[in-house]
Amino acid sequence: MLSRLEQICVEKGLKMTEQRRVISRVLSVATDHPDVEQVFKRAADIDDRISIATVYRTVRLLEDAGVIERLDFGDGRARFEEARDEHHHHLIDVQSGEVVEFNCDELEAIKQRIAGELGYELLGHRLELYGVPLEGSARHGAK
């Protein structure tokens, strides 16, 4: 069975070699926004013939095709996630590096209002929040 990314690649007419399929599967199941090195390690665990150069080329191909998106969380590493139709934002835990995805209708309305008040139609945007867990929160280790 094809992963979601593999299916999108096929629909876009991309040539899917076995190594590209492995890399696409790795990215499709990732929930942690991996960088190229992490993708390479995971792909090489599946197929040890995959080189880092193949991963770089495939990631570039998938990005250029609009299948994955490049993210910059300010840590000096480009990270990747599957391009999705539903809009979302990221909150990055600066202590652990964990990336939490979230949606907020109120925030979306505020962004539209701000753009309109400034005389603009909002075409796109990107928002990343950076933080540390609140003392006593479940994410901080409280039970």
A tleap script that builds the chain and sets N, CA, C and O, in Angstrom:
source leaprc.protein.ff14SB
mol = sequence {
  NMET LEU SER ARG LEU GLU GLN ILE CYS VAL
  GLU LYS GLY LEU LYS MET THR GLU GLN ARG
  ARG VAL ILE SER ARG VAL LEU SER VAL ALA
  THR ASP HIE PRO ASP VAL GLU GLN VAL PHE
  LYS ARG ALA ALA ASP ILE ASP ASP ARG ILE
  SER ILE ALA THR VAL TYR ARG THR VAL ARG
  LEU LEU GLU ASP ALA GLY VAL ILE GLU ARG
  LEU ASP PHE GLY ASP GLY ARG ALA ARG PHE
  GLU GLU ALA ARG ASP GLU HIE HIE HIE HIE
  LEU ILE ASP VAL GLN SER GLY GLU VAL VAL
  GLU PHE ASN CYS ASP GLU LEU GLU ALA ILE
  LYS GLN ARG ILE ALA GLY GLU LEU GLY TYR
  GLU LEU LEU GLY HIE ARG LEU GLU LEU TYR
  GLY VAL PRO LEU GLU GLY SER ALA ARG HIE
  GLY ALA CLYS
}
set mol.1.N position { 0.833 -1.183 0.000 }
set mol.1.CA position { 0.000 0.000 0.000 }
set mol.1.C position { 0.884 1.255 0.000 }
set mol.1.O position { 1.869 1.330 0.735 }
set mol.2.N position { 0.523 2.228 -0.824 }
set mol.2.CA position { 1.312 3.455 -0.930 }
set mol.2.C position { 1.035 4.378 0.250 }
set mol.2.O position { -0.095 4.469 0.730 }
set mol.3.N position { 2.082 5.063 0.711 }
set mol.3.CA position { 1.895 6.094 1.725 }
set mol.3.C position { 1.214 7.285 1.062 }
set mol.3.O position { 1.146 7.373 -0.164 }
set mol.4.N position { 0.718 8.189 1.882 }
set mol.4.CA position { 0.055 9.383 1.341 }
set mol.4.C position { 1.001 10.169 0.438 }
set mol.4.O position { 0.596 10.612 -0.637 }
set mol.5.N position { 2.256 10.350 0.856 }
set mol.5.CA position { 3.223 11.086 0.036 }
set mol.5.C position { 3.502 10.370 -1.283 }
set mol.5.O position { 3.588 11.007 -2.333 }
set mol.6.N position { 3.643 9.057 -1.228 }
set mol.6.CA position { 3.874 8.308 -2.463 }
set mol.6.C position { 2.714 8.506 -3.427 }
set mol.6.O position { 2.919 8.711 -4.623 }
set mol.7.N position { 1.498 8.445 -2.903 }
set mol.7.CA position { 0.313 8.608 -3.738 }
set mol.7.C position { 0.294 9.987 -4.385 }
set mol.7.O position { -0.018 10.111 -5.569 }
set mol.8.N position { 0.624 11.023 -3.622 }
set mol.8.CA position { 0.661 12.385 -4.161 }
set mol.8.C position { 1.726 12.488 -5.253 }
set mol.8.O position { 1.501 13.120 -6.285 }
set mol.9.N position { 2.880 11.871 -5.027 }
set mol.9.CA position { 3.958 11.893 -6.027 }
set mol.9.C position { 3.507 11.232 -7.323 }
set mol.9.O position { 3.752 11.751 -8.413 }
set mol.10.N position { 2.856 10.102 -7.200 }
set mol.10.CA position { 2.352 9.390 -8.381 }
set mol.10.C position { 1.344 10.268 -9.118 }
set mol.10.O position { 1.392 10.376 -10.344 }
set mol.11.N position { 0.431 10.896 -8.374 }
set mol.11.CA position { -0.583 11.761 -8.980 }
set mol.11.C position { 0.061 12.947 -9.692 }
set mol.11.O position { -0.466 13.416 -10.701 }
set mol.12.N position { 1.187 13.435 -9.188 }
set mol.12.CA position { 1.884 14.567 -9.810 }
set mol.12.C position { 2.795 14.120 -10.946 }
set mol.12.O position { 3.413 14.952 -11.611 }
set mol.13.N position { 2.882 12.811 -11.173 }
set mol.13.CA position { 3.672 12.299 -12.285 }
set mol.13.C position { 5.158 12.191 -11.995 }
set mol.13.O position { 5.960 12.097 -12.924 }
set mol.14.N position { 5.541 12.204 -10.721 }
set mol.14.CA position { 6.953 12.062 -10.376 }
set mol.14.C position { 7.383 10.608 -10.535 }
set mol.14.O position { 6.652 9.688 -10.170 }
set mol.15.N position { 8.570 10.418 -11.079 }
set mol.15.CA position { 9.127 9.072 -11.197 }
set mol.15.C position { 9.497 8.600 -9.792 }
set mol.15.O position { 10.243 9.275 -9.083 }
set mol.16.N position { 8.982 7.457 -9.399 }
set mol.16.CA position { 9.207 6.951 -8.048 }
set mol.16.C position { 10.104 5.713 -8.083 }
set mol.16.O position { 9.641 4.599 -8.331 }
set mol.17.N position { 11.380 5.928 -7.832 }
set mol.17.CA position { 12.308 4.816 -7.677 }
set mol.17.C position { 12.055 4.192 -6.307 }
set mol.17.O position { 11.353 4.767 -5.476 }
set mol.18.N position { 12.624 3.029 -6.081 }
set mol.18.CA position { 12.447 2.377 -4.776 }
set mol.18.C position { 13.025 3.241 -3.653 }
set mol.18.O position { 12.442 3.322 -2.573 }
set mol.19.N position { 14.156 3.878 -3.899 }
set mol.19.CA position { 14.743 4.727 -2.859 }
set mol.19.C position { 13.877 5.956 -2.592 }
set mol.19.O position { 13.736 6.369 -1.441 }
set mol.20.N position { 13.304 6.534 -3.620 }
set mol.20.CA position { 12.385 7.659 -3.414 }
set mol.20.C position { 11.154 7.220 -2.643 }
set mol.20.O position { 10.619 7.968 -1.826 }
set mol.21.N position { 10.712 6.003 -2.911 }
set mol.21.CA position { 9.552 5.477 -2.175 }
set mol.21.C position { 9.873 5.354 -0.680 }
set mol.21.O position { 9.057 5.722 0.165 }
set mol.22.N position { 11.040 4.846 -0.368 }
set mol.22.CA position { 11.439 4.700 1.033 }
set mol.22.C position { 11.505 6.081 1.705 }
set mol.22.O position { 10.986 6.264 2.806 }
set mol.23.N position { 12.130 7.026 1.051 }
set mol.23.CA position { 12.259 8.374 1.610 }
set mol.23.C position { 10.878 9.004 1.771 }
set mol.23.O position { 10.614 9.658 2.780 }
set mol.24.N position { 10.004 8.817 0.802 }
set mol.24.CA position { 8.642 9.341 0.892 }
set mol.24.C position { 7.885 8.710 2.053 }
set mol.24.O position { 7.153 9.399 2.763 }
set mol.25.N position { 8.055 7.409 2.251 }
set mol.25.CA position { 7.394 6.741 3.385 }
set mol.25.C position { 7.901 7.278 4.710 }
set mol.25.O position { 7.119 7.508 5.633 }
set mol.26.N position { 9.216 7.481 4.808 }
set mol.26.CA position { 9.800 8.027 6.041 }
set mol.26.C position { 9.183 9.387 6.343 }
set mol.26.O position { 8.791 9.652 7.479 }
set mol.27.N position { 9.096 10.243 5.345 }
set mol.27.CA position { 8.519 11.572 5.551 }
set mol.27.C position { 7.023 11.506 5.834 }
set mol.27.O position { 6.499 12.308 6.606 }
set mol.28.N position { 6.345 10.567 5.222 }
set mol.28.CA position { 4.899 10.464 5.383 }
set mol.28.C position { 4.506 10.058 6.800 }
set mol.28.O position { 3.486 10.512 7.318 }
set mol.29.N position { 5.305 9.212 7.422 }
set mol.29.CA position { 4.961 8.744 8.779 }
set mol.29.C position { 5.571 9.608 9.874 }
set mol.29.O position { 5.232 9.445 11.046 }
set mol.30.N position { 6.471 10.528 9.510 }
set mol.30.CA position { 7.143 11.358 10.511 }
set mol.30.C position { 6.151 12.297 11.186 }
set mol.30.O position { 5.316 12.921 10.531 }
set mol.31.N position { 6.260 12.383 12.495 }
set mol.31.CA position { 5.421 13.305 13.259 }
set mol.31.C position { 6.266 14.369 13.938 }
set mol.31.O position { 5.743 15.204 14.677 }
set mol.32.N position { 7.578 14.344 13.690 }
set mol.32.CA position { 8.497 15.217 14.428 }
set mol.32.C position { 9.236 16.232 13.560 }
set mol.32.O position { 10.216 16.822 14.016 }
set mol.33.N position { 8.796 16.451 12.327 }
set mol.33.CA position { 9.416 17.443 11.452 }
set mol.33.C position { 10.928 17.193 11.319 }
set mol.33.O position { 11.728 18.022 11.752 }
set mol.34.N position { 11.318 16.072 10.731 }
set mol.34.CA position { 12.740 15.710 10.672 }
set mol.34.C position { 13.548 16.591 9.723 }
set mol.34.O position { 13.016 17.157 8.767 }
set mol.35.N position { 14.853 16.694 10.010 }
set mol.35.CA position { 15.771 17.342 9.080 }
set mol.35.C position { 16.312 16.261 8.141 }
set mol.35.O position { 15.981 15.084 8.290 }
set mol.36.N position { 17.141 16.660 7.179 }
set mol.36.CA position { 17.639 15.717 6.172 }
set mol.36.C position { 18.449 14.590 6.821 }
set mol.36.O position { 18.339 13.434 6.413 }
set mol.37.N position { 19.251 14.918 7.816 }
set mol.37.CA position { 20.057 13.889 8.489 }
set mol.37.C position { 19.154 12.838 9.153 }
set mol.37.O position { 19.445 11.643 9.100 }
set mol.38.N position { 18.072 13.285 9.770 }
set mol.38.CA position { 17.153 12.344 10.414 }
set mol.38.C position { 16.432 11.492 9.368 }
set mol.38.O position { 16.237 10.292 9.561 }
set mol.39.N position { 16.041 12.123 8.260 }
set mol.39.CA position { 15.406 11.365 7.178 }
set mol.39.C position { 16.381 10.323 6.655 }
set mol.39.O position { 16.006 9.171 6.438 }
set mol.40.N position { 17.636 10.727 6.452 }
set mol.40.CA position { 18.650 9.794 5.960 }
set mol.40.C position { 18.811 8.600 6.896 }
set mol.40.O position { 18.825 7.458 6.438 }
set mol.41.N position { 18.932 8.845 8.195 }
set mol.41.CA position { 19.121 7.754 9.157 }
set mol.41.C position { 17.944 6.782 9.114 }
set mol.41.O position { 18.133 5.566 9.105 }
set mol.42.N position { 16.741 7.322 9.089 }
set mol.42.CA position { 15.548 6.464 9.071 }
set mol.42.C position { 15.441 5.682 7.767 }
set mol.42.O position { 15.092 4.501 7.766 }
set mol.43.N position { 15.749 6.356 6.648 }
set mol.43.CA position { 15.680 5.684 5.348 }
set mol.43.C position { 16.764 4.623 5.237 }
set mol.43.O position { 16.513 3.536 4.716 }
set mol.44.N position { 17.974 4.927 5.722 }
set mol.44.CA position { 19.082 3.962 5.654 }
set mol.44.C position { 18.822 2.755 6.542 }
set mol.44.O position { 19.313 1.663 6.257 }
set mol.45.N position { 18.052 2.936 7.619 }
set mol.45.CA position { 17.675 1.789 8.449 }
set mol.45.C position { 16.773 0.830 7.682 }
set mol.45.O position { 16.747 -0.367 7.970 }
set mol.46.N position { 16.039 1.349 6.713 }
set mol.46.CA position { 15.158 0.527 5.882 }
set mol.46.C position { 15.913 -0.039 4.688 }
set mol.46.O position { 15.758 -1.210 4.343 }
set mol.47.N position { 16.731 0.803 4.060 }
set mol.47.CA position { 17.496 0.399 2.868 }
set mol.47.C position { 18.891 1.006 2.974 }
set mol.47.O position { 19.070 2.203 2.747 }
set mol.48.N position { 19.865 0.193 3.315 }
set mol.48.CA position { 21.221 0.709 3.555 }
set mol.48.C position { 21.950 1.150 2.285 }
set mol.48.O position { 23.087 1.614 2.356 }
set mol.49.N position { 21.307 1.008 1.128 }
set mol.49.CA position { 21.904 1.491 -0.117 }
set mol.49.C position { 21.604 2.965 -0.366 }
set mol.49.O position { 22.160 3.559 -1.289 }
set mol.50.N position { 20.731 3.564 0.446 }
set mol.50.CA position { 20.363 4.968 0.271 }
set mol.50.C position { 21.487 5.848 0.801 }
set mol.50.O position { 21.947 5.682 1.931 }
set mol.51.N position { 21.921 6.788 -0.037 }
set mol.51.CA position { 22.988 7.706 0.367 }
set mol.51.C position { 22.389 9.033 0.828 }
set mol.51.O position { 21.236 9.346 0.531 }
set mol.52.N position { 23.179 9.791 1.546 }
set mol.52.CA position { 22.742 11.115 1.986 }
set mol.52.C position { 22.470 12.011 0.775 }
set mol.52.O position { 21.562 12.843 0.807 }
set mol.53.N position { 23.263 11.840 -0.299 }
set mol.53.CA position { 23.053 12.630 -1.516 }
set mol.53.C position { 21.681 12.322 -2.122 }
set mol.53.O position { 20.997 13.229 -2.598 }
set mol.54.N position { 21.277 11.056 -2.109 }
set mol.54.CA position { 19.961 10.671 -2.625 }
set mol.54.C position { 18.859 11.313 -1.797 }
set mol.54.O position { 17.851 11.766 -2.339 }
set mol.55.N position { 19.050 11.351 -0.487 }
set mol.55.CA position { 18.047 11.977 0.388 }
set mol.55.C position { 17.957 13.467 0.067 }
set mol.55.O position { 16.854 13.995 -0.078 }
set mol.56.N position { 19.088 14.153 -0.047 }
set mol.56.CA position { 19.072 15.581 -0.382 }
set mol.56.C position { 18.367 15.825 -1.719 }
set mol.56.O position { 17.533 16.724 -1.827 }
set mol.57.N position { 18.701 15.028 -2.731 }
set mol.57.CA position { 18.075 15.205 -4.046 }
set mol.57.C position { 16.568 14.945 -3.987 }
set mol.57.O position { 15.780 15.680 -4.582 }
set mol.58.N position { 16.182 13.906 -3.272 }
set mol.58.CA position { 14.764 13.554 -3.192 }
set mol.58.C position { 13.973 14.589 -2.408 }
set mol.58.O position { 12.864 14.955 -2.797 }
set mol.59.N position { 14.542 15.060 -1.308 }
set mol.59.CA position { 13.872 16.097 -0.526 }
set mol.59.C position { 13.689 17.352 -1.376 }
set mol.59.O position { 12.626 17.971 -1.343 }
set mol.60.N position { 14.712 17.729 -2.134 }
set mol.60.CA position { 14.603 18.902 -3.023 }
set mol.60.C position { 13.513 18.675 -4.068 }
set mol.60.O position { 12.707 19.569 -4.327 }
set mol.61.N position { 13.483 17.491 -4.667 }
set mol.61.CA position { 12.465 17.163 -5.665 }
set mol.61.C position { 11.061 17.264 -5.068 }
set mol.61.O position { 10.165 17.853 -5.673 }
set mol.62.N position { 10.877 16.692 -3.892 }
set mol.62.CA position { 9.561 16.705 -3.243 }
set mol.62.C position { 9.157 18.123 -2.839 }
set mol.62.O position { 7.986 18.494 -2.919 }
set mol.63.N position { 10.136 18.900 -2.407 }
set mol.63.CA position { 9.853 20.291 -2.045 }
set mol.63.C position { 9.475 21.097 -3.290 }
set mol.63.O position { 8.493 21.840 -3.269 }
set mol.64.N position { 10.241 20.959 -4.368 }
set mol.64.CA position { 9.951 21.676 -5.610 }
set mol.64.C position { 8.593 21.301 -6.183 }
set mol.64.O position { 7.935 22.122 -6.822 }
set mol.65.N position { 8.169 20.049 -5.952 }
set mol.65.CA position { 6.873 19.574 -6.452 }
set mol.65.C position { 5.722 19.990 -5.536 }
set mol.65.O position { 4.558 19.756 -5.859 }
set mol.66.N position { 6.043 20.609 -4.391 }
set mol.66.CA position { 4.997 21.040 -3.463 }
set mol.66.C position { 4.418 19.918 -2.635 }
set mol.66.O position { 3.321 20.044 -2.090 }
set mol.67.N position { 5.153 18.810 -2.534 }
set mol.67.CA position { 4.686 17.645 -1.794 }
set mol.67.C position { 5.060 17.762 -0.309 }
set mol.67.O position { 4.318 17.311 0.564 }
set mol.68.N position { 6.217 18.372 -0.038 }
set mol.68.CA position { 6.636 18.630 1.333 }
set mol.68.C position { 6.961 20.108 1.465 }
set mol.68.O position { 7.173 20.806 0.473 }
set mol.69.N position { 6.998 20.570 2.708 }
set mol.69.CA position { 7.340 21.965 2.980 }
set mol.69.C position { 8.581 22.031 3.845 }
set mol.69.O position { 8.773 21.214 4.745 }
set mol.70.N position { 9.419 23.012 3.562 }
set mol.70.CA position { 10.619 23.287 4.353 }
set mol.70.C position { 10.217 24.221 5.492 }
set mol.70.O position { 9.513 25.209 5.280 }
set mol.71.N position { 10.666 23.900 6.682 }
set mol.71.CA position { 10.378 24.711 7.857 }
set mol.71.C position { 11.681 25.171 8.489 }
set mol.71.O position { 12.676 24.447 8.471 }
set mol.72.N position { 11.675 26.366 9.045 }
set mol.72.CA position { 12.840 26.897 9.745 }
set mol.72.C position { 12.406 27.281 11.150 }
set mol.72.O position { 11.674 28.253 11.336 }
set mol.73.N position { 12.856 26.522 12.135 }
set mol.73.CA position { 12.488 26.771 13.523 }
set mol.73.C position { 13.602 27.482 14.280 }
set mol.73.O position { 13.622 27.480 15.511 }
set mol.74.N position { 14.527 28.089 13.545 }
set mol.74.CA position { 15.563 28.894 14.167 }
set mol.74.C position { 16.689 28.114 14.814 }
set mol.74.O position { 17.476 28.678 15.574 }
set mol.75.N position { 16.778 26.819 14.524 }
set mol.75.CA position { 17.849 26.017 15.129 }
set mol.75.C position { 18.952 25.686 14.136 }
set mol.75.O position { 19.817 24.856 14.419 }
set mol.76.N position { 18.928 26.332 12.968 }
set mol.76.CA position { 19.969 26.128 11.976 }
set mol.76.C position { 19.786 24.903 11.106 }
set mol.76.O position { 20.640 24.602 10.272 }
set mol.77.N position { 18.674 24.185 11.291 }
set mol.77.CA position { 18.409 22.981 10.496 }
set mol.77.C position { 17.095 23.152 9.758 }
set mol.77.O position { 16.078 23.485 10.366 }
set mol.78.N position { 17.108 22.930 8.457 }
set mol.78.CA position { 15.859 22.917 7.701 }
set mol.78.C position { 15.129 21.638 8.069 }
set mol.78.O position { 15.709 20.552 8.051 }
set mol.79.N position { 13.881 21.770 8.397 }
set mol.79.CA position { 13.054 20.609 8.742 }
set mol.79.C position { 11.943 20.486 7.713 }
set mol.79.O position { 11.655 21.432 6.979 }
set mol.80.N position { 11.328 19.325 7.665 }
set mol.80.CA position { 10.349 19.077 6.618 }
set mol.80.C position { 9.099 18.423 7.181 }
set mol.80.O position { 9.133 17.671 8.154 }
set mol.81.N position { 7.987 18.747 6.518 }
set mol.81.CA position { 6.729 18.090 6.818 }
set mol.81.C position { 5.937 17.966 5.531 }
set mol.81.O position { 6.153 18.708 4.573 }
set mol.82.N position { 5.033 17.033 5.529 }
set mol.82.CA position { 4.157 16.829 4.388 }
set mol.82.C position { 3.309 18.083 4.182 }
set mol.82.O position { 2.749 18.620 5.138 }
set mol.83.N position { 3.216 18.543 2.945 }
set mol.83.CA position { 2.349 19.677 2.621 }
set mol.83.C position { 0.909 19.205 2.773 }
set mol.83.O position { 0.520 18.173 2.227 }
set mol.84.N position { 0.136 19.963 3.510 }
set mol.84.CA position { -1.254 19.570 3.753 }
set mol.84.C position { -2.179 20.719 3.396 }
set mol.84.O position { -1.773 21.881 3.361 }
set mol.85.N position { -3.423 20.373 3.134 }
set mol.85.CA position { -4.420 21.386 2.797 }
set mol.85.C position { -4.831 22.195 4.022 }
set mol.85.O position { -5.053 23.402 3.926 }
set mol.86.N position { -4.933 21.530 5.174 }
set mol.86.CA position { -5.380 22.252 6.360 }
set mol.86.C position { -4.240 23.097 6.925 }
set mol.86.O position { -3.107 22.637 7.069 }
set mol.87.N position { -4.573 24.332 7.236 }
set mol.87.CA position { -3.596 25.285 7.749 }
set mol.87.C position { -3.342 25.023 9.226 }
set mol.87.O position { -4.266 24.713 9.977 }
set mol.88.N position { -2.094 25.147 9.634 }
set mol.88.CA position { -1.761 24.976 11.047 }
set mol.88.C position { -0.496 25.763 11.371 }
set mol.88.O position { 0.205 26.239 10.478 }
set mol.89.N position { -0.226 25.888 12.648 }
set mol.89.CA position { 0.948 26.595 13.127 }
set mol.89.C position { 1.758 25.663 14.023 }
set mol.89.O position { 1.340 24.543 14.318 }
set mol.90.N position { 2.917 26.144 14.448 }
set mol.90.CA position { 3.813 25.339 15.278 }
set mol.90.C position { 4.208 26.099 16.539 }
set mol.90.O position { 4.459 27.304 16.506 }
set mol.91.N position { 4.256 25.377 17.638 }
set mol.91.CA position { 4.818 25.888 18.879 }
set mol.91.C position { 6.029 25.007 19.168 }
set mol.91.O position { 5.905 23.788 19.281 }
set mol.92.N position { 7.191 25.628 19.287 }
set mol.92.CA position { 8.434 24.882 19.478 }
set mol.92.C position { 8.876 25.022 20.920 }
set mol.92.O position { 9.059 26.130 21.426 }
set mol.93.N position { 9.048 23.871 21.582 }
set mol.93.CA position { 9.577 23.844 22.943 }
set mol.93.C position { 11.088 24.025 22.827 }
set mol.93.O position { 11.786 23.137 22.338 }
set mol.94.N position { 11.592 25.171 23.276 }
set mol.94.CA position { 13.008 25.471 23.095 }
set mol.94.C position { 13.907 24.631 24.001 }
set mol.94.O position { 15.118 24.580 23.786 }
set mol.95.N position { 13.337 23.974 25.008 }
set mol.95.CA position { 14.144 23.104 25.873 }
set mol.95.C position { 14.310 21.722 25.268 }
set mol.95.O position { 15.416 21.183 25.230 }
set mol.96.N position { 13.209 21.148 24.795 }
set mol.96.CA position { 13.263 19.770 24.289 }
set mol.96.C position { 13.346 19.687 22.771 }
set mol.96.O position { 13.739 18.654 22.229 }
set mol.97.N position { 12.980 20.761 22.079 }
set mol.97.CA position { 12.932 20.729 20.619 }
set mol.97.C position { 11.633 20.161 20.082 }
set mol.97.O position { 11.438 20.124 18.867 }
set mol.98.N position { 10.736 19.716 20.957 }
set mol.98.CA position { 9.454 19.174 20.521 }
set mol.98.C position { 8.684 20.248 19.755 }
set mol.98.O position { 8.705 21.424 20.120 }
set mol.99.N position { 8.010 19.829 18.696 }
set mol.99.CA position { 7.202 20.737 17.887 }
set mol.99.C position { 5.746 20.311 18.040 }
set mol.99.O position { 5.381 19.173 17.745 }
set mol.100.N position { 4.927 21.245 18.506 }
set mol.100.CA position { 3.507 20.992 18.711 }
set mol.100.C position { 2.739 21.740 17.627 }
set mol.100.O position { 2.885 22.954 17.483 }
set mol.101.N position { 1.929 21.022 16.872 }
set mol.101.CA position { 1.103 21.648 15.849 }
set mol.101.C position { -0.222 22.062 16.464 }
set mol.101.O position { -0.758 21.365 17.326 }
set mol.102.N position { -0.755 23.208 16.018 }
set mol.102.CA position { -2.049 23.646 16.538 }
set mol.102.C position { -2.798 24.480 15.508 }
set mol.102.O position { -2.205 25.052 14.594 }
set mol.103.N position { -4.105 24.533 15.677 }
set mol.103.CA position { -5.000 25.379 14.900 }
set mol.103.C position { -5.718 26.291 15.876 }
set mol.103.O position { -5.952 25.913 17.024 }
set mol.104.N position { -6.076 27.506 15.422 }
set mol.104.CA position { -6.799 28.437 16.278 }
set mol.104.C position { -7.636 29.357 15.394 }
set mol.104.O position { -7.100 30.247 14.733 }
set mol.105.N position { -8.950 29.139 15.385 }
set mol.105.CA position { -9.838 29.959 14.562 }
set mol.105.C position { -9.774 31.433 14.955 }
set mol.105.O position { -9.830 32.310 14.094 }
set mol.106.N position { -9.658 31.703 16.255 }
set mol.106.CA position { -9.578 33.088 16.726 }
set mol.106.C position { -8.336 33.786 16.159 }
set mol.106.O position { -8.407 34.941 15.739 }
set mol.107.N position { -7.212 33.086 16.148 }
set mol.107.CA position { -5.975 33.642 15.597 }
set mol.107.C position { -6.124 33.901 14.096 }
set mol.107.O position { -5.654 34.921 13.592 }
set mol.108.N position { -6.767 32.993 13.394 }
set mol.108.CA position { -6.969 33.181 11.952 }
set mol.108.C position { -7.795 34.440 11.692 }
set mol.108.O position { -7.491 35.209 10.780 }
set mol.109.N position { -8.831 34.646 12.487 }
set mol.109.CA position { -9.675 35.830 12.318 }
set mol.109.C position { -8.881 37.103 12.608 }
set mol.109.O position { -9.031 38.096 11.896 }
set mol.110.N position { -8.049 37.089 13.629 }
set mol.110.CA position { -7.233 38.259 13.972 }
set mol.110.C position { -6.290 38.601 12.824 }
set mol.110.O position { -6.145 39.772 12.474 }
set mol.111.N position { -5.644 37.591 12.233 }
set mol.111.CA position { -4.717 37.838 11.126 }
set mol.111.C position { -5.446 38.460 9.931 }
set mol.111.O position { -4.932 39.382 9.298 }
set mol.112.N position { -6.637 37.954 9.628 }
set mol.112.CA position { -7.431 38.512 8.531 }
set mol.112.C position { -7.815 39.961 8.831 }
set mol.112.O position { -7.753 40.822 7.954 }
set mol.113.N position { -8.208 40.219 10.071 }
set mol.113.CA position { -8.606 41.573 10.461 }
set mol.113.C position { -7.429 42.543 10.348 }
set mol.113.O position { -7.580 43.651 9.834 }
set mol.114.N position { -6.270 42.126 10.826 }
set mol.114.CA position { -5.075 42.983 10.755 }
set mol.114.C position { -4.739 43.316 9.304 }
set mol.114.O position { -4.502 44.477 8.972 }
set mol.115.N position { -4.718 42.310 8.449 }
set mol.115.CA position { -4.406 42.546 7.037 }
set mol.115.C position { -5.417 43.512 6.429 }
set mol.115.O position { -5.035 44.439 5.716 }
set mol.116.N position { -6.701 43.303 6.703 }
set mol.116.CA position { -7.737 44.179 6.171 }
set mol.116.C position { -7.601 45.603 6.663 }
set mol.116.O position { -7.743 46.550 5.889 }
set mol.117.N position { -7.321 45.761 7.970 }
set mol.117.CA position { -7.153 47.097 8.531 }
set mol.117.C position { -5.968 47.834 7.911 }
set mol.117.O position { -5.967 49.062 7.831 }
set mol.118.N position { -4.975 47.092 7.480 }
set mol.118.CA position { -3.802 47.691 6.844 }
set mol.118.C position { -3.983 47.838 5.329 }
set mol.118.O position { -3.091 48.314 4.628 }
set mol.119.N position { -5.167 47.415 4.837 }
set mol.119.CA position { -5.467 47.564 3.416 }
set mol.119.C position { -4.927 46.445 2.550 }
set mol.119.O position { -4.628 46.656 1.374 }
set mol.120.N position { -4.801 45.264 3.115 }
set mol.120.CA position { -4.256 44.133 2.366 }
set mol.120.C position { -5.203 42.949 2.388 }
set mol.120.O position { -5.977 42.760 3.327 }
set mol.121.N position { -5.120 42.154 1.320 }
set mol.121.CA position { -5.740 40.836 1.304 }
set mol.121.C position { -4.645 39.851 1.674 }
set mol.121.O position { -3.599 39.816 1.027 }
set mol.122.N position { -4.868 39.069 2.684 }
set mol.122.CA position { -3.864 38.120 3.164 }
set mol.122.C position { -3.798 36.931 2.208 }
set mol.122.O position { -4.792 36.234 2.004 }
set mol.123.N position { -2.624 36.705 1.626 }
set mol.123.CA position { -2.436 35.594 0.692 }
set mol.123.C position { -1.772 34.394 1.351 }
set mol.123.O position { -1.970 33.256 0.928 }
set mol.124.N position { -0.999 34.649 2.370 }
set mol.124.CA position { -0.315 33.554 3.049 }
set mol.124.C position { 0.433 34.091 4.246 }
set mol.124.O position { 0.616 35.299 4.388 }
set mol.125.N position { 0.858 33.201 5.091 }
set mol.125.CA position { 1.619 33.574 6.276 }
set mol.125.C position { 2.173 32.318 6.926 }
set mol.125.O position { 1.770 31.196 6.616 }
set mol.126.N position { 3.091 32.540 7.821 }
set mol.126.CA position { 3.671 31.452 8.587 }
set mol.126.C position { 3.877 31.968 9.996 }
set mol.126.O position { 4.331 33.096 10.192 }
set mol.127.N position { 3.549 31.154 10.967 }
set mol.127.CA position { 3.683 31.565 12.352 }
set mol.127.C position { 4.264 30.423 13.161 }
set mol.127.O position { 3.734 29.312 13.159 }
set mol.128.N position { 5.357 30.706 13.852 }
set mol.128.CA position { 5.928 29.761 14.802 }
set mol.128.C position { 6.024 30.457 16.141 }
set mol.128.O position { 6.463 31.603 16.229 }
set mol.129.N position { 5.616 29.767 17.166 }
set mol.129.CA position { 5.737 30.260 18.534 }
set mol.129.C position { 6.838 29.467 19.213 }
set mol.129.O position { 6.995 28.273 18.961 }
set mol.130.N position { 7.600 30.125 20.074 }
set mol.130.CA position { 8.686 29.465 20.803 }
set mol.130.C position { 8.408 29.622 22.287 }
set mol.130.O position { 8.048 30.709 22.738 }
set mol.131.N position { 8.571 28.550 23.050 }
set mol.131.CA position { 8.286 28.644 24.472 }
set mol.131.C position { 8.912 27.527 25.269 }
set mol.131.O position { 9.601 26.653 24.742 }
set mol.132.N position { 8.646 27.590 26.568 }
set mol.132.CA position { 9.046 26.546 27.512 }
set mol.132.C position { 7.791 26.149 28.268 }
set mol.132.O position { 6.889 26.968 28.439 }
set mol.133.N position { 7.718 24.906 28.723 }
set mol.133.CA position { 6.530 24.473 29.466 }
set mol.133.C position { 6.358 25.295 30.742 }
set mol.133.O position { 7.329 25.633 31.419 }
set mol.134.N position { 5.110 25.606 31.051 }
set mol.134.CA position { 4.800 26.301 32.290 }
set mol.134.C position { 5.097 25.411 33.482 }
set mol.134.O position { 4.852 24.205 33.444 }
set mol.135.N position { 5.613 25.995 34.515 }
set mol.135.CA position { 5.860 25.270 35.762 }
set mol.135.C position { 4.547 24.629 36.209 }
set mol.135.O position { 3.518 25.303 36.267 }
set mol.136.N position { 4.575 23.352 36.520 }
set mol.136.CA position { 3.386 22.650 36.993 }
set mol.136.C position { 2.503 22.093 35.899 }
set mol.136.O position { 1.519 21.417 36.199 }
set mol.137.N position { 2.823 22.357 34.613 }
set mol.137.CA position { 1.996 21.821 33.537 }
set mol.137.C position { 2.363 20.374 33.275 }
set mol.137.O position { 3.429 19.902 33.672 }
set mol.138.N position { 1.465 19.682 32.605 }
set mol.138.CA position { 1.710 18.276 32.262 }
set mol.138.C position { 2.966 18.150 31.402 }
set mol.138.O position { 3.700 17.171 31.530 }
set mol.139.N position { 3.223 19.113 30.535 }
set mol.139.CA position { 4.406 19.076 29.674 }
set mol.139.C position { 5.678 19.335 30.469 }
set mol.139.O position { 6.768 18.973 30.025 }
set mol.140.N position { 5.554 19.952 31.628 }
set mol.140.CA position { 6.726 20.249 32.462 }
set mol.140.C position { 7.066 19.076 33.371 }
set mol.140.O position { 8.056 19.119 34.101 }
set mol.141.N position { 6.253 18.037 33.329 }
set mol.141.CA position { 6.524 16.852 34.123 }
set mol.141.C position { 5.597 16.676 35.316 }
set mol.141.O position { 5.726 15.698 36.053 }
set mol.142.N position { 4.649 17.616 35.525 }
set mol.142.CA position { 3.699 17.463 36.621 }
set mol.142.C position { 2.702 16.376 36.269 }
set mol.142.O position { 2.417 16.130 35.097 }
set mol.143.N position { 2.192 15.750 37.268 }
set mol.143.CA position { 1.222 14.676 37.030 }
set mol.143.C position { -0.169 15.121 37.363 }
set mol.143.O position { -1.116 14.346 37.223 }
savepdb mol mol.pdb
quit
